Amino acid sequence: MCCFFTALLLAGPRLAVLVWWIISPAYIAAAFDSWFWAILGLIFLPWTILMYLVIFPGGIVGFDWIILGLGIFADMAGYFGSYRNKARVPYGDQIP
């Protein structure tokens, strides 16, 4: 099971969360008050929601804040890295 989870992480956090949601929907339902917040997190902050699901059972205390911060950092790095890379594309601002 550990190798399967690692392969899902390499495929992407959205796929990992979706498979986790299929395998144990009660766990996801317990982590979020509404499915709306889970879907929003899955779309906009996939690494953060994955880290939150990992640390959810014991609550967020101590070192868990650092793990959650790493998830936020991974999401922001993905968004800002793609924005910075846009400048490297020739005529990137003129593409319709």
C-alpha positions, 0 to 999 in steps of 0.5 A, a space after each residue: 500500500 505504501 508503494 501505491 500511495 507513493 506512486 500516486 504522489 508522483 502522479 500528482 496530488 489531485 489524483 492521490 486525493 481522488 483515490 483516497 476519497 474513493 477508498 475511504 470517503 468517510 475519512 474525507 467527510 470527517 476532515 471537512 464540514 462540506 464537500 464544497 471546501 474539499 472540492 475547492 481545495 482539490 482544485 486550487 490547493 492540491 498539495 495543501 489539502 493532501 498535507 491536511 488530510 495526512 495530519 488531520 486525525 490528531 489535529 493541527 498541533 506543533 510540527 503539523 503546522 510546518 507540514 501544512 506550511 510545506 503544502 502551502 509552499 508547494 502550491 505557491 511554488 507551482 503557481 508562481 513558477 509557472 507565472 515566471 516561466 511565462 516570460 521565457 516563451 517568445 511572444 507569450 504575452 501576444 498569444 490569443 
